[in-house]
Amino acid sequence: MYGFSGFDIFVLVLVVLVVITLFAGIKQVPQGFNHTVERFGRYTRTLRPGLNFIVPYIDAIGARLNMMEQVLDVPSQEIITRDNATCTVDGVTFYQVLDAPGRPTRSAASKTRSSTSP
């Protein structure tokens, strides 16, 4: 029967840590989304759709931004025209994020709010 020595256990733990580190550095961004990367809580860059690499344990995904066109339904409202006729108006609004880095990340927004409060 084969017994494990201390060196064998060390090598096994080292291999497991290397594999976990490799998987932590590989990020896949789905089509239609952008992910912001934060290094120690500060925005550094934006990941585009596809396979991307980050520095494990130092970089983190800050915000996941939906870059697709979004639909916002406006509730119907009754209005009165100049000639006193009543109409019901219904609307739909379309919007799309165009510049992902221009959006503040969650940690930056929370720091801004806490610094301006008394």
N, C-alpha and C positions, 0 to 999 in steps of 0.2 A: 504494500500500500504506500502510496506516495504522500508525503507530508509537505505542507507549504512552509517555506522558510520566510523570514522577515523580508528578504529582498524580493521574493515572488509577490508578496502582498503589496509592497511598495510600488512595484512595476504595474500591477493591476490597477491600483488606485490612481497612479499617474496617467495611465492610458484612459481611464474613465474620465478624469478631469480634462484631459486634452480634447476628448470627443465632445464633452459638454460645452467647452469653450468654443469649439468650432461651430457647433450648432447655435450658440448664443450670438455669434457674429454674423450669421446669415439671416437676412430678413427678406421676405417676399411680399411685395406690395401689389394688391389686386388692381386690375384695370379700373380706371375711373376714380382712383384715390391717390392721395399724396400723404406721406408721413413726414413729420418734422423730426429731426434728430437733435437731441439736447445733450451737450457734454457738461456734466456736473450741473445740470439745471438751466444752462444757457443755450439758446438756439444756435446751432452751427450750420445746418444745411437741410435741404429737403430731399427726401427719397422719392424718385419717380416710380411709376409702375414697372414691375419686373423684379429680377433678382438683384439684391443690393447687399453690401457688406458694411458692417459697423465695427467699431473697436469694442469688444466685449468688456463688460464690467465698468466701462468709462462712459460710453455713449448709451443713450436710451431713447426709445420712441416717445416723443412728447405728445403730439396730437395726430389723430387720424382724420384727414380732411376729405370730405366727399366732394370731388371736383365735377361731378355730373350735374346737369341742369335739374333743378328742384322745382316742384310745383307747389305753390301756396294758394289755397282756396280762400277767396275773400267772401265772407258771408253776405247774403243778399240783403239789400237795404231798400226801403221805400223812400222815394223822393217826390217832391212836388215841383213841377216845372213852372215857368213864368206865367203860363196861361192857366194855372191851377189844376192841371191834370196830374194824377198820381201814377207813378211808374215804379216798377220793381227793377232794381239794377243788381246784376250779379257779375262777379268778376273772378278772373284767375290771373295770378302773377307768377312769372317764371324768373328764377334767379340762378346764378352760377358763380362759384368762386373762381376768380381768374388768377390771383396772385397768392399762392400759399405762404411764402415767406413773409408777406406783409401782415399776416394775421398773428397777433400775439399768442404765445403758447399759454397753457393753463398756469404754469408756475409763474410766468412773467405777469400775467393778469392778476394773480393773487398777491404778488409782491407789490404791484402798483396800488391795489385797493388798500392793503394794510398800511402802506406808507402814507397815504393821504388821509386816513382816518385819524381822529384825535386820540 
